[in-house]
């Protein structure tokens, strides 16, 4: 089977973001767009001759067709093998595990994560390296450079590979192995947690609801929670992956998982609720009438991880993204372990995990994970919560009350201003950036500014430096506001405003977050002049 060499030219807009390249689905379907980017990945990583790669995605629209293109291009570029999830399905953490378990040269993961799916919605593609984690900053830069210099791509013309039948076939000289997407991941989860205790928890009458949001974790959650751990049939809802996620938005937060929230705050609610996103790497945790912010969830898991067999000997350290609240910092300090503050993007945790400096890490955007893979892992977080609930005998509300009593409460919220015109979004950031040096010592909305800077990160393992990672403003008493432009959208720009305030007074740990954070919100809006510069009088989403 002779490869074809197709002449092409660079296509604008192929710079990868924090998690690969995300665009509208129709953009990826345009002539040469996908092929250009795939060839640029292959060239940017130094080629794939003789290598085996993992390939899979979240099942969104165009997932199966894009996989066929990738396989034909791997064959044309001399790859030896491809390990593909049955039906083209692999959750992002399952793909990370498969890369590591098989010792492959990396993997192509097709997903736009928590973004909507469909022909008129979003699509994405990223490359994960041999450690199972997202491509490093250096590799990402090489991939982007390749997109700007590309003149041709290589592909073979062939019939489609059967993605639905488990087994091995060939595409030219490429061996294509179709595998059960759940089996290896489920085996890994059983090695980490005390499944016996969790089974006993469900057998005792404990009730749970898991909203898979018509996304990739449906089959994983059904197999593990219901079939293996004995949760009642129907525990998993919206469990069949859909190309358009049931016409929903697969982002596990109180806004988009409203049905779950209504049930958890209603009469006769289950004991425990959870949700995951499009590609299975994010999670939402909610108890009976008790929503848990992602920042608080990370802190709780760090405080109680020893209850699970995999973490019984303690944690080497923890890490959080800069916008994530400081709750986990306080837990780490009490445990006498290091806590690292990194830029947003899971790739920044990779070197710390590989070097054994941290065991747990997490982001405020509902991503939590450990050293078992090199991605955030939604279902893993849910299972760790279940292990903690089973071992402690406490409810979610009781665990959170104890966490706040012992460490103080970091009231926290994120305001997303979506699809802002790029020039207006830049005006907000540039205007605030220009004022940073003058802010310390000033008062606004009753708060005194103690520091103001633009976050930069020096990796303690490889010495690399990442600059321009978000604008930070700190206030007396431990309050903080952070501004970032998100790298996960596909239209315009998303301004993310993160608000945090530490409360240690025992009689003020149970107030509404909106009340606790109001002065910080007012100060952040005043300092940024966001409303005047964007014309937006409120955010699209508050989480």
C-alpha positions as CSV (number, residue, x, y, z in Angstrom):
1,X,0.0,0.0,0.0
2,X,1.8,3.1,-1.3
3,X,1.4,6.3,0.7
4,X,0.2,9.4,-1.1
5,X,2.0,12.7,-0.6
6,X,-0.5,15.6,-0.7
7,X,0.7,19.1,-1.3
8,X,-0.7,21.6,1.2
9,X,0.1,24.9,2.8
10,X,-0.2,26.3,6.4
11,X,-3.7,27.0,7.7
12,X,-4.1,29.9,10.1
13,X,-5.4,29.2,13.5
14,X,-3.7,25.9,14.3
15,X,-1.9,27.1,17.5
16,X,-2.6,24.5,20.3
17,X,-4.0,25.8,23.5
18,X,-3.7,24.4,27.0
19,X,-5.2,21.1,25.9
20,X,-4.4,20.7,22.2
21,X,-6.3,22.3,19.3
22,X,-10.0,23.1,19.7
23,X,-12.1,24.5,16.9
24,X,-15.6,24.3,15.6
25,X,-16.4,20.9,14.2
26,X,-17.0,22.3,10.7
27,X,-13.5,23.9,10.8
28,X,-11.9,20.5,11.5
29,X,-14.0,19.1,8.6
30,X,-12.6,21.6,6.1
31,X,-10.3,20.3,3.4
32,X,-6.7,19.7,4.7
33,X,-7.4,21.1,8.2
34,X,-7.3,17.9,10.1
35,X,-4.7,16.3,7.9
36,X,-2.4,19.4,8.3
37,X,-2.7,19.3,12.0
38,X,-2.1,15.5,12.3
39,X,1.0,15.7,10.1
40,X,2.2,18.7,12.2
41,X,1.9,16.6,15.3
42,X,3.8,13.7,13.7
43,X,6.5,16.1,12.5
44,X,6.6,18.0,15.7
45,X,7.3,14.9,17.9
46,X,10.0,13.8,15.5
47,X,8.1,11.2,13.5
48,X,6.4,7.9,14.3
49,X,8.4,5.4,12.4
50,X,8.3,2.0,14.1
51,X,6.2,3.4,17.0
52,X,2.9,2.3,18.4
53,X,0.4,5.0,19.3
54,X,-2.9,5.0,21.2
55,X,-5.9,6.5,19.5
56,X,-9.4,7.3,20.9
57,X,-11.8,10.0,21.8
58,X,-15.0,10.9,23.6
59,X,-17.4,9.9,20.8
60,X,-18.5,13.4,19.8
61,X,-19.5,14.2,16.2
62,X,-16.7,13.5,13.7
63,X,-14.8,11.4,16.2
64,X,-15.0,8.2,14.1
65,X,-14.2,9.9,10.8
66,X,-11.2,11.7,12.3
67,X,-9.9,8.4,13.7
68,X,-9.9,6.9,10.2
69,X,-7.9,9.8,8.9
70,X,-5.4,9.5,11.8
71,X,-4.9,5.8,11.2
72,X,-4.3,6.2,7.5
73,X,-1.8,8.9,8.2
74,X,0.0,6.8,10.8
75,X,0.2,4.0,8.3
76,X,1.6,6.5,5.7
77,X,4.2,7.8,8.2
78,X,5.6,4.5,9.1
79,X,4.1,3.8,12.5
80,X,4.2,0.1,13.5
81,X,0.9,0.0,15.4
82,X,-2.2,1.7,16.8
83,X,-4.2,0.7,19.9
84,X,-7.7,2.0,19.4
85,X,-10.7,2.0,21.8
86,X,-13.6,0.0,20.5
87,X,-16.0,2.2,18.6
88,X,-13.3,4.9,18.7
89,X,-14.1,5.5,22.4
90,X,-11.5,6.1,25.1
91,X,-11.9,8.5,28.0
92,X,-8.9,10.8,28.4
93,X,-7.7,9.2,31.7
94,X,-8.2,5.7,30.2
95,X,-6.1,6.7,27.2
96,X,-3.4,8.0,29.5
97,X,-3.3,4.7,31.3
98,X,-3.2,2.7,28.1
99,X,-0.2,4.8,26.9
100,X,1.6,4.1,30.1
101,X,0.6,0.4,30.4
102,X,1.5,-0.4,26.8
103,X,4.7,1.7,26.8
104,X,3.6,3.4,23.5
105,X,5.1,6.5,21.9
106,X,2.1,8.5,23.0
107,X,-1.4,8.9,21.8
108,X,-3.9,11.0,19.8
109,X,-6.9,12.0,22.0
110,X,-9.9,13.4,20.1
111,X,-12.0,15.6,22.4
112,X,-13.0,19.1,23.2
113,X,-13.4,18.1,26.8
114,X,-16.4,19.8,28.4
115,X,-17.4,21.8,25.3
116,X,-20.6,20.9,23.5
117,X,-20.5,18.4,20.6
118,X,-22.2,18.2,17.2
119,X,-21.6,19.4,13.6
120,X,-22.3,23.0,14.7
121,X,-20.5,22.7,18.0
122,X,-16.9,21.9,19.0
123,X,-14.1,19.4,18.2
124,X,-10.6,18.9,19.5
125,X,-7.4,16.9,19.1
126,X,-4.4,16.7,21.3
127,X,-1.3,14.6,21.6
128,X,-0.2,13.0,24.8
129,X,3.4,11.9,25.2
130,X,4.9,8.6,26.3
131,X,4.4,9.4,30.0
132,X,0.6,9.6,29.2
133,X,0.4,13.3,29.8
134,X,-0.4,16.3,27.6
135,X,2.5,17.4,25.3
136,X,4.9,19.6,27.1
137,X,5.3,23.3,26.3
138,X,8.4,22.5,24.3
139,X,6.7,19.8,22.2
140,X,3.6,22.0,21.8
141,X,5.9,24.7,20.4
142,X,7.4,22.3,17.9
143,X,3.9,21.2,16.8
144,X,2.9,24.8,16.3
145,X,6.1,25.6,14.3
146,X,5.3,22.6,12.1
147,X,1.8,24.0,11.4
148,X,3.4,27.2,10.1
149,X,5.9,25.5,7.8
150,X,4.0,22.5,6.5
151,X,4.1,21.9,2.7
152,X,2.8,18.3,2.4
153,X,1.2,15.5,4.4
154,X,1.3,11.7,3.9
155,X,-1.8,9.5,3.9
156,X,-2.8,6.1,2.4
157,X,-6.0,5.5,0.5
158,X,-7.8,2.5,2.0
159,X,-11.1,1.1,3.2
160,X,-12.2,2.1,6.7
161,X,-10.9,0.1,9.6
162,X,-13.6,-1.8,11.5
163,X,-13.5,0.1,14.8
164,X,-16.3,-1.9,16.4
165,X,-14.9,-5.4,16.5
166,X,-12.3,-6.2,19.2
167,X,-9.2,-7.8,17.6
168,X,-6.2,-7.0,15.4
169,X,-6.2,-6.1,11.7
170,X,-3.8,-4.4,9.4
171,X,-3.8,-1.1,7.4
172,X,-0.8,-1.5,5.1
173,X,2.1,-2.2,7.4
174,X,0.2,-0.7,10.4
175,X,-1.1,-3.1,13.0
176,X,-4.5,-1.9,14.3
177,X,-5.6,-3.4,17.6
178,X,-9.2,-2.6,18.8
179,X,-9.5,-3.0,22.5
180,X,-12.2,-2.9,25.2
181,X,-12.0,0.8,26.3
182,X,-13.1,0.1,29.9
183,X,-11.3,-3.1,30.9
184,X,-7.7,-1.8,31.5
185,X,-9.0,1.3,33.3
186,X,-11.4,-0.7,35.5
187,X,-8.6,-3.0,36.5
188,X,-6.4,0.0,37.5
189,X,-9.2,1.4,39.6
190,X,-9.6,-1.8,41.5
191,X,-5.9,-1.8,42.3
192,X,-6.2,1.7,43.9
193,X,-9.3,1.5,46.1
194,X,-10.9,-0.8,48.6
195,X,-13.7,-2.1,46.5
196,X,-14.8,-4.4,49.3
197,X,-15.6,-1.4,51.6
198,X,-17.4,0.4,48.8
199,X,-19.5,-2.7,48.0
200,X,-20.4,-2.9,51.6
201,X,-21.4,0.8,51.6
202,X,-23.8,0.2,48.7
203,X,-25.1,-3.0,50.3
204,X,-26.0,-1.0,53.4
205,X,-28.5,1.0,51.5
206,X,-26.3,3.9,50.5
207,X,-27.7,5.6,47.4
208,X,-25.9,7.5,44.7
209,X,-26.6,9.2,41.4
210,X,-23.9,9.6,38.7
211,X,-24.7,11.8,35.8
212,X,-22.6,10.8,32.8
213,X,-24.0,13.7,30.8
214,X,-24.4,11.5,27.7
215,X,-20.6,11.5,27.5
216,X,-17.8,9.0,27.6
217,X,-17.8,8.0,31.2
218,X,-21.2,6.3,30.9
219,X,-19.8,2.9,30.0
220,X,-17.0,3.2,32.6
221,X,-19.3,4.3,35.4
222,X,-21.9,1.6,34.6
223,X,-19.3,-1.2,34.5
224,X,-17.6,-0.1,37.8
225,X,-20.3,1.4,39.9
226,X,-23.3,-0.8,39.0
227,X,-21.8,-4.1,37.6
228,X,-18.7,-4.3,39.9
229,X,-19.5,-2.4,43.1
230,X,-23.2,-3.2,43.3
231,X,-24.7,0.2,43.1
232,X,-28.4,0.0,42.2
233,X,-29.4,-0.3,38.6
234,X,-30.1,3.3,37.4
235,X,-27.4,4.8,39.6
236,X,-25.8,6.0,36.4
237,X,-28.0,8.3,34.3
238,X,-27.4,9.7,30.8
239,X,-24.9,6.8,30.5
240,X,-24.9,6.3,26.7
241,X,-22.4,8.4,24.8
242,X,-24.0,10.6,22.2
243,X,-22.3,12.6,19.3
244,X,-24.0,15.7,20.6
245,X,-24.1,14.8,24.3
246,X,-27.9,14.5,24.2
247,X,-28.0,18.1,22.9
248,X,-26.5,19.1,26.3
249,X,-23.4,20.8,27.5
250,X,-21.1,18.1,29.1
251,X,-19.6,20.4,31.7
252,X,-20.0,19.0,35.3
253,X,-21.0,22.1,37.2
254,X,-24.2,23.2,38.9
255,X,-25.4,25.1,35.8
256,X,-25.1,22.3,33.2
257,X,-25.8,19.4,35.6
258,X,-28.9,21.1,36.9
259,X,-31.0,18.0,36.9
260,X,-28.6,16.3,39.2
261,X,-28.4,19.3,41.5
262,X,-32.2,19.5,41.7
263,X,-32.3,15.9,42.7
264,X,-29.5,16.2,45.3
265,X,-31.3,19.3,46.9
266,X,-34.8,17.8,46.6
267,X,-36.8,15.6,49.0
268,X,-35.5,12.0,49.5
269,X,-32.3,12.9,47.7
270,X,-29.5,10.2,47.3
271,X,-26.6,10.3,49.8
272,X,-24.0,11.1,47.1
273,X,-24.1,12.7,43.7
274,X,-21.4,13.1,41.0
275,X,-21.0,14.0,37.4
276,X,-18.3,13.9,34.8
277,X,-17.6,15.7,31.5
278,X,-17.3,15.0,27.8
279,X,-14.0,13.1,27.9
280,X,-14.1,11.9,31.5
281,X,-11.4,13.9,33.0
282,X,-13.5,16.3,35.1
283,X,-15.8,15.7,38.0
284,X,-18.5,17.4,40.1
285,X,-19.1,16.2,43.7
286,X,-22.3,16.9,45.6
287,X,-23.7,15.5,48.8
288,X,-27.3,15.7,50.1
289,X,-27.9,19.4,49.9
290,X,-24.2,20.0,49.9
291,X,-22.3,21.2,46.8
292,X,-18.5,20.7,47.0
293,X,-16.4,23.2,45.0
294,X,-13.6,21.6,43.1
295,X,-11.0,23.5,45.2
296,X,-12.6,22.1,48.4
297,X,-12.8,18.6,46.9
298,X,-9.1,18.6,46.2
299,X,-8.4,19.7,49.8
300,X,-10.7,17.0,51.2
301,X,-9.2,14.3,49.1
302,X,-5.7,15.4,50.2
303,X,-6.8,15.3,53.9
304,X,-8.4,11.8,53.6
305,X,-6.5,10.1,50.8
306,X,-4.8,7.7,53.3
307,X,-8.2,5.9,53.6
308,X,-7.6,4.4,50.2
309,X,-5.1,1.5,49.9
310,X,-3.1,3.3,47.1
311,X,-2.4,6.3,49.3
312,X,-2.2,4.6,52.8
313,X,1.4,5.5,53.3
314,X,0.7,9.2,52.8
315,X,1.3,11.7,50.0
316,X,4.6,12.8,48.6
317,X,3.2,16.2,48.0
318,X,0.3,18.0,46.3
319,X,0.0,20.6,43.5
320,X,-2.7,22.9,42.4
321,X,-3.2,25.3,39.5
322,X,-2.7,29.0,40.4
323,X,-6.4,30.0,40.2
324,X,-7.4,27.1,42.5
325,X,-8.1,28.2,46.0
326,X,-5.5,27.8,48.8
327,X,-7.5,25.2,50.7
328,X,-5.2,22.4,49.8
329,X,-2.2,24.5,50.8
330,X,-3.5,24.5,54.4
331,X,-4.0,20.7,54.4
332,X,-0.5,20.2,53.0
333,X,1.1,22.5,55.6
334,X,-0.6,20.5,58.4
335,X,0.7,17.2,56.9
336,X,4.2,18.6,56.5
337,X,4.3,18.0,52.7
338,X,5.1,20.4,49.8
339,X,2.4,22.1,47.9
340,X,3.2,23.4,44.4
341,X,1.4,26.2,42.6
342,X,1.5,25.8,38.8
343,X,0.0,27.5,35.7
344,X,-3.4,26.2,34.5
345,X,-3.0,23.2,32.3
346,X,-2.4,19.6,33.3
347,X,0.9,19.4,31.4
348,X,2.4,21.5,34.2
349,X,1.7,18.7,36.8
350,X,3.5,16.1,34.6
351,X,7.1,16.9,35.6
352,X,6.2,17.0,39.3
353,X,4.4,13.6,39.0
354,X,7.1,12.0,37.0
355,X,9.7,13.2,39.5
356,X,7.7,11.8,42.4
357,X,7.4,15.2,44.0
358,X,3.6,15.1,44.2
359,X,0.9,12.4,44.5
360,X,-2.3,14.4,44.2
361,X,-3.0,17.4,42.0
362,X,-6.0,19.4,40.9
363,X,-7.5,22.4,39.3
364,X,-10.5,24.7,40.2
365,X,-12.0,23.7,36.8
366,X,-13.2,20.4,38.2
367,X,-10.1,18.4,37.4
368,X,-8.5,16.2,40.0
369,X,-6.0,13.4,39.7
370,X,-3.1,11.5,41.1
371,X,0.1,9.7,40.0
372,X,-1.9,6.7,38.7
373,X,-2.1,8.5,35.3
374,X,-0.9,11.8,33.8
375,X,-4.3,13.3,33.3
376,X,-7.1,14.5,35.5
377,X,-9.5,11.7,36.1
378,X,-13.2,12.3,36.9
379,X,-14.3,8.7,37.8
380,X,-11.1,8.2,39.9
381,X,-12.1,11.2,42.0
382,X,-15.6,9.8,42.5
383,X,-14.2,6.5,43.6
384,X,-11.8,8.1,46.0
385,X,-14.7,10.0,47.5
386,X,-16.7,6.7,47.8
387,X,-13.7,5.1,49.5
388,X,-13.5,7.9,52.0
389,X,-17.2,7.9,52.6
390,X,-17.1,4.1,53.2
391,X,-14.1,4.2,55.5
392,X,-15.1,7.2,57.5
393,X,-18.8,6.5,57.9
394,X,-19.5,10.2,57.6
395,X,-21.7,12.1,55.1
396,X,-20.4,14.6,52.6
397,X,-21.8,17.5,54.7
398,X,-20.1,16.1,57.8
399,X,-16.7,15.7,56.1
400,X,-16.9,19.2,54.7
401,X,-17.9,20.8,58.0
402,X,-14.9,19.1,59.7
403,X,-12.5,20.2,56.9
404,X,-13.6,23.9,57.4
405,X,-13.4,23.6,61.1
406,X,-9.9,22.2,61.0
407,X,-8.4,24.3,58.2
408,X,-10.7,27.3,57.7
409,X,-12.9,27.8,54.7
410,X,-11.8,29.2,51.4
411,X,-15.0,30.7,50.0
412,X,-14.5,30.5,46.2
413,X,-16.3,31.2,42.9
414,X,-15.4,31.6,39.2
415,X,-17.2,34.0,36.9
416,X,-17.0,33.2,33.2
417,X,-17.6,35.9,30.6
418,X,-17.9,33.8,27.4
419,X,-17.5,34.7,23.7
420,X,-16.2,38.2,24.4
421,X,-14.8,39.9,21.4
422,X,-11.1,39.3,21.4
423,X,-10.1,43.0,21.3
424,X,-12.4,43.8,24.3
425,X,-11.1,40.9,26.3
426,X,-7.5,42.0,25.6
427,X,-8.4,45.5,26.7
428,X,-9.5,44.2,30.1
429,X,-6.3,42.3,30.6
430,X,-4.0,44.9,29.2
431,X,-5.6,47.7,31.2
432,X,-5.4,45.8,34.4
433,X,-1.8,44.6,33.7
434,X,-0.7,48.2,33.2
435,X,-2.1,49.1,36.7
436,X,-0.6,46.2,38.7
437,X,2.4,48.0,40.0
438,X,0.3,50.9,41.4
439,X,-2.3,48.8,43.2
440,X,-0.6,47.6,46.4
441,X,-1.7,49.7,49.4
442,X,-4.8,51.1,47.6
443,X,-8.3,50.5,48.9
444,X,-11.2,49.4,46.8
445,X,-14.7,48.2,47.9
446,X,-13.5,48.2,51.5
447,X,-10.5,45.9,50.8
448,X,-6.8,46.8,50.9
449,X,-4.6,45.5,48.1
450,X,-1.5,43.7,49.5
451,X,0.0,42.5,46.2
452,X,-0.7,42.6,42.5
453,X,1.3,40.7,39.8
454,X,1.3,38.6,36.7
455,X,2.0,34.9,37.6
456,X,5.0,33.2,36.2
457,X,6.2,29.7,36.9
458,X,9.6,28.2,37.1
459,X,9.4,24.4,36.9
460,X,11.4,22.9,39.8
461,X,12.2,19.8,37.9
462,X,13.2,20.8,34.3
463,X,13.9,24.5,34.9
464,X,11.5,25.7,32.2
465,X,9.7,29.0,32.7
466,X,6.1,29.8,31.8
467,X,5.2,33.5,31.8
468,X,1.9,35.5,31.5
469,X,-0.1,32.9,33.3
470,X,-2.8,35.2,34.8
471,X,-3.1,38.4,36.8
472,X,-3.3,38.1,40.6
473,X,-4.6,40.7,43.1
474,X,-4.3,39.9,46.8
475,X,-6.2,41.6,49.6
476,X,-5.7,41.8,53.4
477,X,-7.1,38.9,55.2
478,X,-6.4,36.3,52.5
479,X,-8.8,37.4,49.8
480,X,-7.8,37.2,46.2
481,X,-9.0,37.9,42.6
482,X,-7.4,36.3,39.5
483,X,-8.0,37.1,35.9
484,X,-7.2,34.8,33.0
485,X,-8.2,34.4,29.3
486,X,-9.3,30.8,28.9
487,X,-7.5,28.6,26.3
488,X,-10.4,26.1,26.0
489,X,-13.0,28.0,24.0
490,X,-13.5,28.0,20.2
491,X,-15.2,31.4,19.6
492,X,-14.0,34.8,20.7
493,X,-12.4,34.8,24.2
494,X,-13.5,33.8,27.6
495,X,-12.5,36.0,30.5
496,X,-12.3,34.0,33.7
497,X,-12.5,35.9,37.0
498,X,-11.7,33.8,40.1
499,X,-12.7,35.1,43.5
500,X,-11.5,33.7,46.9
501,X,-11.7,34.7,50.5
502,X,-10.4,32.8,53.6
503,X,-12.6,32.6,56.6
504,X,-11.3,31.1,59.9
505,X,-14.0,32.4,62.3
506,X,-16.0,29.3,63.5
507,X,-19.3,31.2,63.5
508,X,-18.8,32.4,59.9
509,X,-18.1,29.1,58.1
510,X,-21.7,28.4,57.0
511,X,-22.6,31.7,55.2
512,X,-23.7,31.7,51.5
513,X,-20.7,32.0,49.3
514,X,-22.3,34.9,47.4
515,X,-22.4,36.9,50.7
516,X,-18.8,36.0,51.7
517,X,-17.4,36.9,48.3
518,X,-19.4,40.1,47.5
519,X,-16.6,42.5,48.6
520,X,-14.1,40.6,46.5
521,X,-16.4,40.6,43.4
522,X,-17.0,44.3,43.8
523,X,-13.3,45.0,44.1
524,X,-12.4,42.9,41.1
525,X,-15.0,44.5,38.8
526,X,-14.0,47.9,39.9
527,X,-10.3,47.3,39.3
528,X,-10.7,45.6,36.0
529,X,-13.4,48.0,34.6
530,X,-14.7,44.8,33.0
531,X,-18.3,45.9,32.5
532,X,-17.5,49.1,30.8
533,X,-14.8,47.6,28.5
534,X,-16.9,44.5,27.4
535,X,-20.4,45.8,27.7
536,X,-21.2,42.7,29.9
537,X,-23.2,43.4,33.1
538,X,-23.0,39.8,34.3
539,X,-21.1,36.6,33.6
540,X,-22.5,33.8,31.5
541,X,-21.7,31.1,34.1
542,X,-21.0,31.3,37.8
543,X,-19.5,28.2,39.4
